[in-house]
């Protein structure tokens, strides 16, 4: 059953001219005063787990959360089972959604993914253990971002959601003698106020490929992981770029769920010129442009996790992290030019000296040019490493679970001070919270994590 939701204001190009929105609490009553979280100085570490729906490890049954302290996280005698009904907090999203967090861990943010209330943005105060309390208004972003939104915290206090659609190919003539013309890609972007939940701004635009690029068959099928730069005047949005071969032989295809045949051209991904990022002005979200890396051709739209971070030097470091055959690169966007620095490339495979492709599944910038990486090798296993983005080096951090892990759905790595927190559980198997001191290199196998059939832990915040 749909709820009543609170709105501020939003504008959506040609799609939505204006939305007149009210201001009241989601329950219709004045909210009671709430205590300031963390008054006792506690820094909670929220652990999340993805629940099975149909198949083991599918993550389609929703998300559970539970908060522990640092002392509990590093204590191997502390045992945690969040799966009994009522022990772990279950988010309302029927499928695993994109949980985000404030830097101090006091608040979590979520936009429900699919279902009756898909697209509803909610903020939660972290009161420890399984206590997560809704804070502020609920905001319906579905009219702008749809019911299956892709979004991240793009800067402290600001979230940005994105969606894109690519038209069927425009052509002249009649199949089988059709001549390819272009594929138009249309993007929608919305910025969210995370402190006082509301929609701040929206825009819709055609992706600005050149006429020549469109004629070559370029389009974009997915965008994700937007980040606001250090100067707070640009947004960088990762893209999963596609290309067809306009000179190839067209075919008739029936899209899934449709009875209408369309004319398509053969895939030409092998000839994509490079990794692409959409750049927008912030906070207006106007003036879209494309920047191209000559160092990598992998997608940089991530999958379930943020893959762009601002370094101590102010540049943005961006992993090529789409869920394909391998994505071992980290690229750099120059803070002064807002364009790729094509003199820079971090190659995880080379840094580790591994045979095969060390694919970056998730990573987090820590400081002092260091990053913490979760990776696989040729799409198998789950491994940890500390990397140095400037020196181009990597140090593997061994765990006994690594050959049985799968990081495809991993969403977040927690870092606080000198410590990194990662819950590791093979699907259906018990595991532990691993705590890594990235200054000393000490790895602690901490709290024991019970598991349930088909489930796995996917994040720390």
N, C-alpha and C positions, 0 to 999 in steps of 0.2 A: 504494500500500500504506500503510495507516495505521501511524503510529508510536506509541510509548509516550510519554505526556505526563505532566508533573508538575503536580499541583494543590495548592492550599492549601485554602481552605474557601469555601463560598458558600451563600447561602440565597435561595430564589426563591419567596416568597409561597406561594400555594396549589399552585404547579406543582412546586417542589422543596423538601422540608422540610429536608433537609440533605445535604451531600455529604462523605463521609469521604475525605480526600485525603492522599497521601503526600508525601514530600520527598526527591528524589534528582535527579541530573543526568539530562538527556534521553538520554545515551548509556549510562547505567548505571554509568559510572566516575566517580571523583572528578575534577573539573575541574583542569587544571593552572593554576598561577598565571599571570596575564596582566599585561603591563605596563600602567601607567596611560596612557590615550590622551592625546595632546597634551602629553607631558612636555617637548617642545621648544618649546612655545608655539604650535604651528601651529593655526590656526583653519581647519578644512576646510569648504569649501562643496560640499555634495553636489548634483549635478545629476541629474535623473531624466528619462527618456524613456518614452513609451508606445508599445508595439509594435503593429503592425497584425496582425489575425487574418484576417478575410475581406475587409473593405472598408477603403480608405484612410482613416486617421484614426479607426478605430473604437476603438483602444486596448484591444482585447480579447485581445492577444497577450502581456500581461504588462508588467513594468516593469524597465528597466535603470537602474543608478545608477553614478556615477563622481564622485570627489571631487577638487576643485582648490583651490589656494590663492588668496588675494586677488590676489597678483601675477600668477598665471596667468590669473585671470578678467579682469583689466583689460588684458591684453597682446594686442593685435590680431594679433600674429605667432604666438601660441600656437594650434595647431590640434589639435582633439580629435575623434576618431572612436571612439565607444564601441560601434559595432555589430559589429565583427568578433567572432566567437565567442571568449569568454574575456576580452575587453577590459573591457567593462562588466559589473558584477555584476548578475545576474538574480535577482530575488526569486522565491520558490517559487510564489507565487500565479499561477495560470494566466491570470487577468485582472488588469487594473490595480486595485490595492488602495490603501487609504488609508495612505500612508507618513506618519509623524509623527517629530518630532525633539526632542531635548533642546535647551535654550536655547543651550548652548555648541557644538552641532553634533557632539558626541562620540559620540552614540548615535542610532540610528534605531529606530523601533518599527513593527511591521506586524502586521495580522491578515489572514491569507490570505482572499481573496475568491473564493468558489465552488470547485469541484473537490473531489477526494478529501479534502484537508486544509483545506477551507474552515472558517473560524472558529478556526484555530490562531494564537495570539498569539506573536510572536517579537521578541526584542530583538537588535540588532546593534551592535557596537563599530565605529566608523569609524576605520580605520587608514590612510586616504588612497588616492587613485587608485581602483582597482577592488577594494580590500581591505575587505571587510565581514565581521566575525567574529561568530558567534552568541555571545551573552552571557547567561548564566543559563538558567533553565528555559524550556521551551516550555509554553504553557498552552492547553488546549482550552476555548475559550469557546463552541463551537458548540451545546452542550446548552442554553445560555442565550440566545445571540444569533443562533443559526442559522449557516448556512454562507456567508451573504452579509451580513456585519455592517456597520453604519454606526457609526463611532466617530471620536473625535478625542482629542488630548491636551487635557484640560480645565483643567489647572493643571500646573505643573511637578511631574513625578513621578506624576501621576495621569491615567489615561485613563478615559473613560466611553463605553460602547457602548450603543446603543439600538435597539429594534425595536418595531413596532406593527402591529396588525392590526385591521381594521374588519369587523364582522359584516355579513352581508346584512341588508337592512332587515326589521325586525319589523313586522307589520301584522295587522289583523283583517279578516275577510271573505274572499272568494274573488275572484281575478282574473276579470274586469276591474273588479270593484266593490270591490277591496281598499282599505282605509284605512290610510295610513301611521301608524306609531307612533314608531319611533326606530331609530338605528343605533348599536350599542355599539362603542367603540374601546378596545382593551386594549393597554397599553404594558408593555414589559419593559426594565429598565435594569440595567446592571452596571458597577461601578467596578473599575478595574485598577490594581495597583501596578506602575508602570513601572520603578522602581529595582530591585526584587526581584520579577521577573514572577510575578504571582499574581492571583487574583480576590479582592477585598476584601469586596464586598457586592453583593447583587442584590435586586430587588424587581419585582413585577408588580402592576398596578393598572388599574382602569377609569378612563379620562380623565374628570375631574369636570365634565362639562357640567351645567348646570342642567336641570331637567325641561323648562323652556320651550325652551332651546336644542336639546335633543334632539328635541323636537316640531317645531322649525323645520327639522330635517333636517341638523343639523351632525354631522360626524364628522372624524376625522383619519386620513389615509392614509399619512403618512410623517412621521417625526421624525428630528432629526439635530443635529449641531454643539453638544452640551452644553458649557457653560462653568461653572466654579465661580467665584463672585463674590469680591470682594476680602476680605470678612470670613470667607471659607471656611465659610459656614454655609448657602449656597443653591446649587442648580444650576438654570441656565436652559436649557431645551431648545427649539429651534426646531421649528415645526410647518408642515406643508403641510395647511392646513385645507380641508375640503370641505363642500359644502352641496347638498342636493337640494331640490326644490320639492314639499312634501307635498301641495299643492293641484293639482299637475299630473296629467296622465293617466299612469297606470302602464303599463309595457310588460313583456313577457316577454323575457328576455335569457339567452343561454347563455354563461357565462364561458369564456374560453379554456382548453382542456384538460379541459373538462367536457362531459358530455352531459345535464346536469340544467338545466332552465330555472328561472330565479328571477325574482321580480317586482322591478322597479326603478322609480325615479322620476326625472324629468328633472333634469339638472344646473341648479343655481341659483347658480353661482359669482359672478355679477354682483351678488348681494345679500349677499355675505359682509360681516359687520359690521366686521371689522378684522383686522390681523395678531395672531397668538396665540402665546404662549409658555407652556410648562408650567414651573412652579416647584416644586422639591422641596427638602426639608431636606437638608443635607449634614452629616455623612457617612451618615446613616441612610437617605437616599433616600425618606423617608416624607413624608406630608402633601402630596400633589399638589394644586396649584391652577392655575387658568388666569388669565393676565393678558392684556388686550386693548388694542391700540393703536388710537386713533381717527385716527391720522395716515396710516396705510397699510393697504392690504388685500392686499398681496403676501405670499406665503409667505416664511418666514425659516429654512427648513431647509437652505439651501445646496444644493450639488450634489456637488462633489468637494473643496471647500475650506472651511476654517474661516472663518466670517463674523461671529463675535462676539469682541470684545476689551475688556479693562479699560483705560480711559483713565487718564491721570495724575491725574484728579480722582476716580477710584474708581468712576465710573459705567461701565456696560457699553454699548458702542456696537455695534449690531446691524444688519447689512445685510439688506435683504429680497432674498435671493439664490436663489430657486428658479428652475429652468430653464423659464421660461415666456416670455411675449411681452416682458416688460421688468420691471426691478426697480431703479429708480434711487434708492431711499431708504436712509438710515441712520437708525435710531431709537435712542433712549436709554432704558435702564432705570436708574432712580434707585437709588443704593446705600443710601439711607436707608429707602426705602419698599419696595424689591424689587418695584416696579411701574413701568409705563411712565411716563415724563415726557412727557405729551401736550402740553407746550408746545414740545417740541423736534422738529425735522425737518430732516435734511440731504437735499436733492434734488440729485443729481448732474447731471441734465439742466439744471436752472436754474443751478447753479454754473458749469457749462461754457458755458452759453448756446448749446446745440446745438439744432438742429431734429430732432425725433424723440425717442426714449427712449434715454438713455445707460444701458445695463444693466450693473450691477456683476456681473462674473463672478468676481472674487476681489479681496481687499484685505487689507492688513495695517496694524495700528496701529504707528506708529514712535516716538511720544513728542512732547511739546510740542504736543499737540492735532493733530498731523499724521498723515495716512494715505497709503499708496501704493495706487492702485487700478488694476486691469485691467478694462477695460470694452469693450463694443461699442456700436454705434448701430443701433437697429432690428434687432438680431440679426446684424449683419454687421460684419466687420473685427475688429481687436484693438488697443486703444489704451491708453496709459499716462497717468496723471495723479497729481499730488500734491494732496491736499486738506487744508483746514483745517476741522476739525469745529466749531470755535467761531465762526470768522469766516464760515463757510458758503461758502467760496471754493474754486475748483479751478483748477489750472494744467496744461494738457495738455503732455505730454512726447513730442514727435514722434519716430518712427522710420520708416525706409524700408520696413519690412515691414508696417506697420499695416493696409493694405487687404487683405492676403493672410493675415492671422492668424485663428485661431479659438481662443478661450479656453474653450470649453465643458468641456474636461477638465482645465483647469489646477488644480493641487493646492496649490502652496505658493510663497510669496514669501520669500526669505531676506533678513534684515536683521541687520547687525552694525555697531555703532557708527554712523557717519554714512552707511553705505553700504547700498544695496538692490541685490540681485542677481536678475536675471530672464533666463532663457534664452529666446530668441525664435527659433522656426523654423516657418515655414509647413509644412503637411503635405507630406512628401516632399522638402522643399527645405532646403538648408543655411541656417544662420543664425549668430547670435552670442550671446554672453553680454553683456547690457547691465548696466552698473553705474552706479547713480545716487547721487550725493552729495546727500542731501535737505537738508543744511544750506546748501550753496553753489548747488545747482541744476545742477551739472555732470553731464552724461551722457557716459559712456565706452562706445563700441562696442568691446567687448573680444574675448575668445577666439573663434576661428572654430569653429563646430559643424557637423561633417558630419552628414548625415542619410541615412536609407534609405527606400525606397519605402513609402509609407503610414504612416511613423512621424512623431513630433513630440516635442519636449521639453515637459514639463508641470510642471516644478517646480524649485525651489532650496531648500536647507535649511541 
